[in-house]
Amino acid sequence: MAEARLVSWPRICAACFSAMRPRQWVKNLFVFAPLLFTPAALSLATVALGLTTFAAFCLAASALYVCNDILDREADRNHPAKASRPFAAGTLSLAIGWTLFAGLALGAGLLASALPGKAAWVIATYLAANLLYSLRLKQIAILDVITIAIGFVMRVVAGAMAVASLRAHGSSNASG
């Protein structure tokens, strides 16, 4: 097993950021779909909830990318496009990787806990389903695609739950 070859904190931080795959965060913009389709719900409070939901999904998705890349590091070393990923390339150690995974998952959980209950449960379910994907479902035809597709639906549902909860309590106009 290749040990981490980086020694400087800036390079380790850059590799961690790369492992988080921030370019994939655009997928999490789906949490704002409910606000696009219900302009009457638009307020500072609902936008704040949308931003919190977006951030929670970014952290959750990044945690899952890190976990998946750790688990797939051996196979990724033999893949031309994936061999340069931090764990496959040996740029990050497993200890750093699992610590990063735990921190990102914890951060996602903390942000989700600030959301209305149902939205938080959707994010928790997203994490659980995608952990199952990383561990086994990606190896089962059809279930791999279904899991990925459901992830997009969960983003929309979490956004809707956050907005609906606020509107149900009549506070959507309090900040906007």
Secondary structure, 3 states (H helix, E strand, C coil): CCCCCCCCHHHHHHHHHHHCCHHHHHHHHHHHHHHHHCHHHCCHHHHHHHHHHHHHHHHHHHHHHHHHHHHCHHHHCCCCCCCCCCCCCCCCCHHHHHHHHHHHHHHHHHHHHCCCHHHHHHHHHHHHHHHHHHHCHHHCCCHHHHHHHHHHHHHHHHHHHHHHHHHHCCCCCCCC
